[in-house]
Amino acid sequence: MSQVFFCKTILRGGENVKKRIGKFLAAAVILTLPLLLFAACGDSDEASSDAADTVIKGKIYTEDANDSVVEAVAVKDGEIVYTGDAAGVEEFTGDDTEVIETGDGAAMPSFVEAHAHGVQGGYEGLYEALLYEGESYDQYLDMMKEFMGNIPEGTPFVKGSGWINGYTPEGGPLATDLDKVTGDIPVVLTSGDHHSYWVNSACLKMAGLDKDSDVEGLKKDSDGNPTGLVQERAMDYIDKAIPDYTVEQYKEAILAYQNEAASYGITAYFEPMVNLNGSENILKAYNELDEEGGLLMNVYGGYQVMPGDDIDAFIKEVTAAKEEAEGGMFNILAVKILTDGVVEGHTAYLLEDYADTPGDRGKPEFDTEYLKELYLKIQKAGIQVHAHCIGDAATQQTVDALEYVAEETGTTDARHAITHLQVVDKADIERMGQLNIIAVTNPYWYLQEPGYYHEVEVPYLGEERASHEYPQKDFFDAGCVVTTGSDYPVTIPPAPLDAIQRGATRCGFDGDKSNLLGEDQIVSVQDMMKTCTYNGAYQNFAEEETGSLEVGKSGDIIVLDQDIAEIDPVQITKTKVLKTMLGGKTIYNAK
């Protein structure tokens, strides 16, 4: 081997040699061969320019197509420039390179949250009464009494969230009980599933809801008076009566969520309703933060359509919003459709009657023909469908409509998605796979959950349906792309590591199998890791940029203190995220 050839082989390709030799020729420097070799192979400035900003060594799960596990990864200028063995990464390690050793832990791609109401969870945590930790109706009232005692004088209204239907009296919570602890200040409390309001009398009065109101979803007593329980479409009357948060408050809420999410290893999320409750300020907040460079992570937005919306006018509206947002870290990709409600509100749309109310199957929010026209025009506009489906009839209706769209257009690559999927017919799961409909699952709920399962789901669905709710493995077997969402703030905390454990065990975090739900639907830890990484990126058409650790992709990486693929799955929830990186930049460091 000649000395010149040897020099080329130890450089990163012949182009580097040409560039370096060219510099010397241009300077007309006459060198002997040894000096030339020294200059070409040992120039310290050139060598340092190849050095990575960050090198991670240890057990690294790439989540690429082959599920490769490597010993090292290097990131330079926000981009992955190397994955492979530990010896090979030395070429990318310079004096200023940050070198991270995973030790007994591991590194992997950062998480993509497939469905989280980030802004909603943010403002609830900042400004509202939180009832999520309450375990009885009386406790909710005590918590509200304490909260009301600490609000500033002159507060015009109060919001709160987190009460559970299973802990309230039969027929739902009462305004008269809330009146005793809230007085004349209008109060609206959102249920934990976010499909019902518990309001006091002052709030009903402010919204103009009384005995004469003929509003679907407004619960009334035997005398025809509103009880204080407001569900689904009737919630719009409350939303219109309560003042919206300001753009600055929404900005604060967005960043509060993003800072929390980064601590769980999340660097991107799908925000389902950027026009929640008809607010224009949420969209303004996201756009302004993006323009100001204030967003901490990538956000993929959904724009909600409401029953009765004119389809053409809506498509024009969402297209305009999409075009305004394009180009930065915030983009609008999908239309969010609430096709039904929830089981606990008797508003989920079922194929068979509710077990406790023969003749009642719930109602669809949209007519099937309307959905077919809507979905077809959504796809032609280059936008995704993201459908909320709790009941099996709602899922069937949605799959029917998307099947029609596929037949009309001849394509199944639009990556439309269905989320929640609580009660699903197996035949429709198979069709979802055939149509490439993404299953946006919520593994956090995969157990016989206290306050819900025995108190609500078994009585309302019957033991047979309740015991088979929330399938997971069936979606994998059908060939669906499966992603993981928390539906935050329905799930608190929205930590993907919790979801990975729950999907791989389907029981409590302590390993107690007495509350196990659907043992036949357990999937592997590796499958769950994929749902939170590459598949989440795929859902948002971002798999070429993120979701796996491959050369050329963004340096979106997390470092964990445990190797979650090797430990007992019951221990996964105890794993700590030590570092979260987006584009090579650290956005979270454990203290």
N, C-alpha and C positions, 0 to 999 in steps of 0.2 A: 504494500500500500504506500503510495506517495505521500509526502508530507502535506501537499495541498489538498489531496482527496481526504486525508485524515481530518484536516481542519474543517472541511465542509460537513463531514458526518457528525461532528460534535456541535454544530450550530443548528438552529431551528429552521433548517431548509436552506437551499442554495440562494434564495433571494437575499437573505441577510448577508451572505458573503459578497454578492454583487454590490449591494448598497455600501458595504463597508470598504471594499476595495475601490469603489468609485470615488469615495471621499478622498482617499489617498492619492489617486491618480489626478484628480482635479487640483489638488494642492501641489502637484508635480514633485512629490517627495520621492526621492530615490532610496529604495530600501533593499537591503539584502533579504534573501528568503527567510532567514530566521526572524529578522525584524518584522517582515510582512506577516509571518505567521503569528507573531506575538501581538501585533496590532489588530489583526482580524479576529483572533480567538480570545484575546484577553483585554480588549478595550473596556475599562471599568464603567464608563458612562453608558456604552451600548448595553452591557450586561445588566446594569441596573434598570435600564428602560424596559427590559423583559420581565422584571420582577413583579410578582403579583402584589396586590394590596393586602390580600388575606389568603392564608393557606390553612386548611383544616385537615388534620390527620386523625385517623382512627377508623372506627366502623362507620361507613357512610352508605346509606341507602339512597340510590339514585332515582328510583321509581321510573326508570326508563322502560322501553318496550320489553327488555329482557330481565327486568327487575335486578339489574346488576348491583352488586355490593362491592365498593372500592375502598381503598385505603387512604385516598387523599383527593382533595379538590382545591383548585386555585381560582381566585376571583381577582380580576384586574379591571379597573374603570367600570365597575358594576356588572361585568360579564364573566361568565365561567370560561376559563381558558384551558383548564386541564381537569380531567378526572382519571384516576388510575391508581397505580401502586405508589407506595411511599417513596421509593427510590426516584421515580420519574418526576415527582413534584419538586425535587431539590433544584431543578433547573429554573423554577419560578420563584425561588425563595431568595430574597435579598436582605440587605441589612435593615431595611425599613418595613419589611413584610411582617404583618401580624400573624403569628403562628398559633393556632388553637389546637390543643390535643383533647380528643373526646374522652380519653381514659376509659372508664367502665361504661361510659354512655355511648351516644351515637349522634350522627348528624343525618339530616334528611331534608327534602324540599319543605319549604314553609307551607302552611295550610291555606287552602282556599275555602272560605265559608260560603256554602252554596245557597243559603237563605237566612238572612238575619235582618231584622228591623233595627239597624244600628242607631239611627237618629231617634227612634221611639224609645229604645232602651236607655239611650243617653239622657234624654230629657226627663224620663221617669226617675232616673237615679239622681238627677240634679235638683229637680223642682217639685217632685210629687211625693205623696204618702205611699210607702211601700208596705204591702200586706203579705208578701210572698212567704214570710216565715210564720204567718198565723196558722193555727191548726184547729180553730173552731170559730163559729159565728160570734160568740161572745168575745173572743180574743180580737177579732177584727174590729169590733166596736170599741174595745179598750184601746187598741192601737190608734184608732181615729180620734178618740178623745184626747189622747196624749199629743197627737200631731196638731190638733186644733188649738191646743193650749200654748203652742210654740210659734204660731204664725203671726206675722206682723199685723198690727192694727190697721184696718182699712183694706185688708186683702179682699179683692173683688170676687174671687172664686177659688176653689181648691180641686185639684185632681189627685188621683191615686190609682193604684193598680195592684193586682196579685191575689185577689180573693178566689177561692175555689168553690165551684158549684156544689160539690159533694159535702161541704161543710155548712151550707145555708139551709134554712127551713124548707120544707116541701113547698113547691111553688115559687121558690126563689127569695132573695133578700128583700127587706121592706124599707121603704122610704121613712116610715114612721119611726122605725128603730134608729135609723141614721140621723133623723131630726133631733133626737134626744142628745146626741153628742156633737152635732155640727151647728145647730141653731139656724139662723136665717141666711148664712153664707151658702150660695149654690155649691154643691159638691157632686162630682162624678167620679166613680171608682170603676176602673176597667177590670174585668175578670182575668184570671191567669191565662185563659185561652184567647183573650182579646176579641171575643165575639159577643160579649154582653156588658152592659153598664148597670151598676147599682147607683142610683141617684137619690138625693133627698128631695123633699117637697119644694124647696126653693129652686132647685135645678129644673124640676118639672114645670114650675111656673115660668121660669125664665125662657124655657123652650116652647112654651105655649101648649103643653100636653096636659089634657084634663079628661074628664068623663066623656066629653063630646068628641074627643079625637078618635078618628077612625084610621089607625095607623098599624100596619102589619108589624108585629114584633114588640108592640107596646103591651106588656102584661097588665091585665086588669083583675080586680077582685070580683066577688059575686055581685057587688053593687055597681060594677062598671067603672070604679075608680082606679087609676093607675097605681100599681103596687110599689113601684120603685125599681122594677126589673125592666130593662130596655134592651132588646136584642136585634142583631143584624140590621135590616134596613131602617128600623126606627132609630138606630143610633145616629143616623144622619141629622135628625132634628136637634140632638144634643150638640153634635159637632158644630152645627151652624150657629148655635146660640152662645157657645163659649169662645172668647177671643183667642186668636191664634198666637203662638209664640212668635217673637220677632226673628228676623234673619240672624241677628247676632246671637240670640239664644239657641237657635238651631245650630249655628256654627260651634258653639260651645258644647252642645250635645253630641255632635258628630265627632269632635275631637276627644271627648270623654270616652265614647265607645271605642274609638280607634286606639287610644292609649291602652285601654283594658284589653282589647283584642290582641294587640301586639304581644302582651304578656303571655298569651296562650299560644303563640306561634303563628298567628294569622297575619297575612300580608295582603289579602284581597278578599272582598266579600260581595255578594249579590244583595243589594238593597231593594226589596220587592216593590215598595210604593213611595216613589219620590214625590208623588202628589197626594200623599196621605191626607184624608179628610178634605180634599180639595184645596189644600194649602199650596200657595205659590212660593211661600218663603223657604220651604225645604229645598226646592230646586235651585232657588237663588243662592241659598247657603252653600250647597255643593259646588255650584258653578263659581261662586266667588272664592271659595277656599282653593279650588283648583287653579284659578287664574292667579291667585296670590302665592301659589306654591305651598299652601298650608296643609294639604292632605298628607297624612302619614302613610297611606296605603292606597292601592287601586280599588276603585269602586265601580261595580257594574250595576246600573240602575234598571228598575222595572217601573213602568208607568201604568197605573191602575185604570181599568175601564169599569164603568158602573152600569148596572142594568138600566136600559132605556136610553143609553147614549147613542146618538146618531153615529153610525159606523164611519161614514165618510168624513164627518167633521172630527171624529176622534182620531182617525188615522192621520189627518192633516195636523192635528194638535200634537200628537206624539212624535210625528216625523220632524216637526219644527223643534221640539224639545231635544230630540236626538241630535239634530244638526248643530244646535247651539252648544251642546255639551261635548261634541267630538274633539279629539285631539290631545287630551291630557290624561290625568289619572282618573277622571270621572267620565264615564260614558253610559249612555242609555242603550240597552240591548234588547229589552223584552217588554211585553205587555203582561201585566199581572191580572189574572181573572179569578175572582172568588166564585167558583161554580156552585158551592154549597156552604153550609155553616160548620157546626161541630156536633158531635154526638151528645155531649153534655147539655147542649141547648135544645136538643131534639130538632136541630136545623140541618144536620147532615142528611144528604139525599141517599137513601138506601134502596136496594133491590127488593128487600123483604121488610115487613112491618117492624117497627120498634117492639121489643118484647113486652114492654109495659103498657103500650097503647095500640092495640090491634086496629088496623086501618090507617095508621099513620106511618108514612115512610119518609117524611120530610119533603121538602120541595126544592126543585132546581132553581137557581138564581137566574138562569138564562134559558131561553128556548133553544132547542138543538139547531134549528134552521138559522137562527141568529148567530149561533156559535160558528156554524159552517161558513157563513158569509164573512164574519169577523175574522176568523182564523185564516181564511184564504187571502183576504186583503192585508192582514198582518204579515203573512209570509211574502207576499208580492212586494211589500214595502221594505223587505229586508230586515224584519224584526222577528224576534222569537216569541212564542207563546210560553207563558209560565203560569200554569193553572193550579190553583188550590183545590184539591179533591180529598175530602175526608171519607165520604161514603162510596160504596161500590157502584151505585147508580151514577154518581157524579163522575167517577173515573170512566165508566162505560160510555157515558155521554161525551166526554172529552175525547176519548180514543176514537169514537165514531166520527166526530167532527174532524179530527186530525187525519183519520184514514181517508175521509172525503177529500181533504186538501192534498194528500199524497197522490190520490187518483187523478185529481184535476191538474196537478203540476208535474207529476212524474218524478218527484224528488222526495227523499226521506232524510236529507242532510241538513235540514233547517235547525236541528237540535232543539226542538220544542221540548218542554219539560212539564212534568206533573209532580207536585210536591205534597207531602204529608202521607197520602196513601195508607190510611188507617185500616179500612175495610176494603179489600180488593178481590174481585173474582179472578181465579187463576187464568181463565181464558183471556182476560184483558191484559194480564201480565205478559202472556205469550205475544199478544198483538203489539204491546209496547215494544218488545224486543224486535219484532219484525219491522216496525215503523221507525226504529231508532229514536224512540221517545225516551228522554233521560228521566230516570227515577231519582228524584231529589228526596232522599229519605231523612228521617229524624231519629237516629239510633238512641239518642238520649232518653227516649220514651219507651224503650224496649224492656219493660218489666211490668209486673203487676203493681202499678204505682199507687202508693197510699193516697187516699183522698179522691182517687179517680176509679181505679179498677173495680174494687168490690162495691164502692158506694155509688158509682155512676155507670160504668161500662157494662158490667154484668147485668144489673137490673134493666138497662136500656137496650142492650144488644142480645142478651141471653148468653149463657156460658159458652156455647159452641162458637159463636161469632167472636166473642170477646177473647177467647183463648187463641184464636188464629189471627188476631189483628196485628198490624205492622209487620207484614212479611219483609224479608230481606234477601235470603238466599235464593228465593224464587226469581227475583229480578236478575241476579247474576246468572242463574241457570237459563233464563230466557234470552240472555245476550244483551241485556240493557247496560248502558253506561250508568253506573250508580254513583251518586254524589251524596255528600253529608251536609246537612244544614241544621242549625240549632233552633231556628225560628225565634231567636232572642228578640224580646225579653220573655217569651214564653218559657224558655230554658235559661236558667241562671245557675251557675256561670256557663257561658257558651264556649266551653273548652273542648276542642276537638279530641284531645287525649281521652276525655271522659267518653266521648262518642265511640272512639276506637275500642275502648274496653267494653262498653255496653254491647256493641255489635258482635264482639267476639265471645261474650258470656251470656247476654240477655238476662242478667240478674243484677242484684244490688252491688254497689261498689265494694261492699265488704265480703262479697263472694257467697252470701247467703242465698241458697237456691230455692228457698221457700217462696220467693216472689218471682221465680223464673217464668218468662213468657216466651213460648214457642221455641223449645230446644232444637227442633228440626230446622230452624231458620238461622242458627249460628253460622257465622262465616269466619274465615281466618283473619288473624291480625294483619297479615300482608294485604288481604283484600280491603280491609278497612283503611289501611294506610293509603291505598290507591284512591279510595273515594274522597279522601281529604286533600289530595295533592293533584296528581295528573288529571283525574276525572273532573275535579272541580275547575281546573283550567280549561279543559275541553268544553265543559258546559258553557263557558263564556268566550269561546273561540280564541283562547289565549294559550293553547298548548304549544305553540311554536315559540313562545317567549318565556313560559314559566311552567310550573307543575312537575318538573323533573330536573335532575342535575345533569346537564349535558353541555358540552362545549358549544358556545354561541348563545346560550340562554342566559337570562337574567340571574344574578347571584341572589336568589331568594331561598334562604337556607335557615334552618333552625338547628341548634345544638341542644341535646337532651342529656340529663344526668343518668339516664338508664337506657339500656338497649331494649326497646319495647317489643321487638320481634323475638327476643330470646327469653325474657322473663315470664313468669306466670302472668297471664292476662289480667288477673285480679289486681296485680300490682301497677298496672299501667296508669291508673288515675293518680297514683302517688308520684309519678314522674314529673320532674320540674323542667320547664323550658329555661335554659340558661342564657340563650342568646337568640334573637330574631333579627334576620337581615333581609332587607329589601333592596335589590340592585346593588348588593355589596355594602350597603350602608346599614349600620346597626340601629334599629329602631326600638330595641328593647334589650336590656342587660339585667340579669337577675342580680340582686344586691347580696 
